[in-house]
Amino acid sequence: MSDFIQLHLLVSYPPSNLNRDDLGRPKTAIVGGTQRLRVSSQSLKRAWRQSSFFTEALAGHMGVRTKEMGVLIEKSLVSGVHLMDLVADSNTATAVRNPISDKDARAAAILIAGQFGKCKKEDKKDIPEVEQLVHFSPEEILAIDTLLEEVALTGKSLADSDLRLLRKNHTAVDIAMFGRMLASAPEFNTEAAVQVAHAITVHATPVEDDYFTAVDDLNRGIEDMGAGHIGEFEFGSGLFYLYVCIDRELLASHLQGDEVLTDKAVCALCEATVKVSPGGKQNSFASRAYASYLLAERGNEQPRSLSVAFLKGVAGSDLLSSSIEQLEQTRDQIDAVYGTTFGSSCRSINVSCGSGTFSDIQSFVSGSYD
């Protein structure tokens, strides 16, 4: 029986530009015929997996997403330094084995990197860098490092059996949560156990212009009274709705049935969603915010977003209270029409009235579901 955890958040951001498009403008979407500000799921997931809530609670169970693993493999063979140290960018890393020739190192790096993606070409020759980002688990990096030890110590030639480095039994939480696709080895693809919607404002939101100047500190105003720099960028502000769906059974399966690690992963994700903001233009706006409202639901019924509650933009002077009312009313109406029971298996926190606690939310999403 499936075990779904759904998170519905309302987060208020002051003037900000958390997630920019190709022109540097805040991303937007047309919802219900009106323009809303938008923060992409990619931006949100990146911020969460890079946060201290992930890196500290899930240390040793976080993957590395890169095109350049082959480059580091080559560097490891040439320098004699452990691949694990190079990936961690350790300043104290020292050579632990004899280096091999540049030619042999490049050949081995291309063979290994080629198992994870198609290698790029330079002057019509393969180079170790692959064309697409690849998400490597700690177990895969260790397996590669172990193979490099054999190559360096014995000079062995790499056989197909050596090159099948991918492992299904990894415990990389970020891969288990957000999935990965390997075109060159589809049998090792991972279906995401966590689905994240694009966050949108619950009301119509314009994108505004900020005209600014910077003054040259050494301009005495004798010859030139003008600014040293003139610029313009765009921003917006609003109350955002965010929806996250966690398939806890699938997540536990990806993590080899490790229930303790699964609970840590779910709790880390919950804390990151309510406390971590994307990093776009933070130095200019300091637009960091905790969620003002969180509704957590858990059960085995088919999940659904509550974004329809905001198809008609919320209006009025008390946006937060009105949005909470519309969201909970929509949930109850769905239960009434479809006979679902989401309203009876949930927890919430509401900062505006001080109700609920985050620790209660954490307890609710942890452990087995009856």
N, C-alpha and C positions, 0 to 999 in steps of 0.2 A: 504494500500500500504506500502511495506517495506521501511525502511529508513536505509541504510547501510552506515557506515563511515569506510573507509579503510585508514590505515596508512602504509606508506612505508618509512623505515628509513635506512640510511647509517651511521654507527657509527664506528669510527676508534679507536682501542685499541692498545696501545703500548704493550711490553712484559707483559703477564698476564697469570693467570690461574683461570679465573672467575668461572668455572664450571667443577668440577673434576669427573672422573669416579671412579670405585671401586679400581683402582690401584693408584689413585692420579694424573693421567695424565689429561691434558685438553681433554674434550670430542671432538670427531671428527665425521665426516660423509663423505662418498664417494659420491660426486656429480659430474656428468659429467665425471666420470672416474678418478677424482683426489680427494685427501684428502683435506677436508676443516675443519677448526676449527668450533666448534658448541657450542652454549649456549642453554640449554634446555628451553622450555617454562615454565616448573615448576620453574626453577631458576629465570627467569625473573619475573614471576607473584609474587613470594614470595618477591622479592626485591621491587616491586612496591607497593604491599599492606602494606608492613612494612615501607614505606617511609613517610616522613613528609607531602608530598603532599596529601596522603590519610588520614593519622591520624589527620591532622589539618583541612583540608577542609571538611572532612566527619565525624567529631567527633560525636559520638552517633549513627552512622550508619555503624559501622564496626563490623564484627563477630569475634568469637574466635574459632580457630581450635585446638582441643585437644582430647586426649583419657581419660583425667583425670577429666572431669567434675563431674563424680560420686564420685571421691575422695574428691573433694571440697564440694560437697553436704553433704557428711558424716561429713566433718570437720565443716561445717557451723552449722549442727544440734548439734554436740557435743560441739562446742565453743559458740554458740549463736550469732556468727557474720554473718552479711548479706553475702549471696553468691556473690552479686555484688562486695562487697569490697574485697572478697578473689580472685575473678577473676581479679580484677584490681590490686591485690597485694599491697593494700594500707597499708602503715606502721602505719597509724593512726586509723585503724579500731578497734572498740571496740564492746563488746558484747551488743546486743540490745534486747535479749530475753533470757529466761531461757533455758539452755541446756537440751537435752534429753539423755537417756542412750546410751552407745556405741552400744549395741545390737540393739535397736530400730532404731538408726541412720543408722547403716549399712544396715538393712533390707529395710528402706525407700530409701536409696541411690541406692541400687541394683535395686529396682523396677523402680525408675525414670530413672537411667542410661540405663536400659534395654529397654526403649522406643526408644532410639537413636542408639543402637547397641548391639551386643552380648557381654555379660559380660565375662571377663576372669575368669579362675578357678585357685584356689590355694588350694592344698590338697583336690581336687575334690569338692570344694565349690566355689560358685560364689563370686567374689569380685567386688567392684564398678567400677573398670577401665574397659573400653570397648576395644575390640580387634582392632578396626580401628579408625583412626582419624575421628572426627565428627565436622562439622562446625556449630556452634551455633550462632544464631542471637541475638542481644540485647533483642528483644522482648521475645524470648524463655528463656533466662537467667532470665529476670524479672518475667516471668510466673512461672518458677521453684522456684525462691526466694519467691514469693507470696504464693505458695503452702507450702513451708517450714515453713512460718509464721503460717499457719493454723495447720500444723502438730505439731509444737512446742507449740502453745497456747492451742489447743483443744485436742491434742492426737488422732486425728481422724485417722482411718485406710484408706489407699489409695485405692480408687475404680478405675475401668477402666476409668471412665469419668474424674477423676482427672489426670490420667496418660497420657491422650492424649494432651500432652503439645505442640506439634508441631503446628505452626501457618503458614498458607499460606500468611497471610497479613503482613509479616515482611518487614523491609526496610534496611536490611543489604546489603550494596552496593557490598561488595566483594563476597557474595554468589550470588547476582543477576548477577554480571559480570562473575564469573568463575565457577558457578554452584556448586552443591553438589549431592552426591548419598547416600541415606540411605537404605541399604539393608533390614532393619527390618521394614521400613515404606516407601515403594516406592512411595506412593501417595504424599509424601512431597519432592520428588526429585525436583531439580531445574536445568533446562537446561541452560547452560552457554550462556549469551548474548554476550560474548566477546571471540573470538577465537584468539589464539596467536601461531604463528609458531615458530619453533626452529630457532634461528638466526644462519646464516652460513656466512663464509667469501666468498667474491665474487671472490676469486682467490685461487689457490692451495697454501696450507700452511703446512709446516713441523712442527712437534713438536720437540722442541729443549731441550737440557739438560743444567741445571745450576749446576755446581759443586761449592760448597762453603765450607768455613772453618770458624770456630769461635775461637777466641783467648781467652785463659784464662787470665784475667787481672792480676792475681797474679803469673803467670808463669814467673819467672825471667830469664829463659833460662839457668839456672845453670846445671840442670840434664836433662831436657827434652825440646827440641826446637820445639816439634810438636804442632799442633793445639789442642785445647781443644775439638773440635767437627768437624767432617767432614760429609757433607751430599750432597745430590743431589735431585733436583726435576725438573720437566719439565714445559715448558711454550710455549706460541706461541703468535704471534701478527698478526693483520690483519684488514681489512676493512670488517665489517659485514653488511649483509642485514637482516632486520627484517620486518615482515609483521604482522599487527594486523587488525582484522575485528570486528567491533562493530555493532550489530543489535540493533539500538537505540530504535525501537518500542518494542522489547522484553525486553530490559532493563527497559524502562518506565513501562511496564506491571508488571514486577517483583517488581518494586518500587511503586506499587499501584497507578500508573498514576501521580505521583508527578513529574511534569516537572522541577521544580526548582532543586530538588535533582538529577534528571537525568542529567541536564546540569552540575551541580557541579561534578557529577561522571565522565562524559565524559571529562570535562576539567582537572580534577585531573589525570585521566588515561593518557591523552595526555601529560601532563607536566612530569609525571613520566617516560613515555616511552622515552622522549628525554633527560632527565637529570639524571636518576637513573641507576647506574650500579650494577650488582650482587656483592655480598660481598666477593667472593672467593679470598683468598690470597691478599687482598687489602693492608694489612700491609707490605707485602713483595714487592708489585709492584706499589701501588698507581695508579692503572690503571682505573682511573675515567675519564669519557668522556661525553660530550654532543653530540647529533647527529649532524653530519656535513651537513646532508641533510634530509629533511622531505617532503614527498608528501602526502597530505591529499586529499582524494576523497570522495564525498558524492553523493548518488543517490539511486534509487530503482531498479537498474539493478543487475543481479546476480554477486556477488563479485568474484574476482579472484586475486591470488597472481601474482607478477611479477618476481618470482624467476627464471623463464625460461630465463630471461635476462642474468643470470649468469651461465647457464648450461655449457657454455664454459667460463672458467676462464678468468677474466680480466687480461691483461698484460700491461706493459709499465711503464714509470716513473711517470705518473700522474694518479694514480689509481682512485682517487675521481672523477675527471672530466670525465674520461672514463666511470666510473660506472654510473654516473648520465646520461650521454648521452645514454648509453645502456638501462637504465631503462626507460627513457622517450621515446626513440625510440620504445621499445617493447610495451609500452602503446599505442602509436599512431598506431602501426601496428595491434594490437588487435582491436582497434577501427575501422580501415579501413576494416579488414577482416570480423568482426562480426557486424559491423554497430552500435557498442556501442558508448556512448558519455562520457566516463570517462574523456577525455581530456578537455571537456568544463565545467566540474563541479569539480574544484579542486583548491587547494592553495598549495604553496610550499615555503620552506625556504632553502637557499643555503649559508652556512657560508663561503665557499671559495670565493664567489664573493659578499657577503653581501646583497643578495637579499631576499626580503620577511621579514615578522616579525612574531614572535610567537603569538603576540596578535591577528593578523589577522587570524591565524590558529584557535585560541580559539573561535573567533567570528564565524568563518565558521562552526565549529562543534557544536555550541550551538544553541538552539532554534529549531523551527520547520523547516522542509524542504519543499520548494514549488516545 
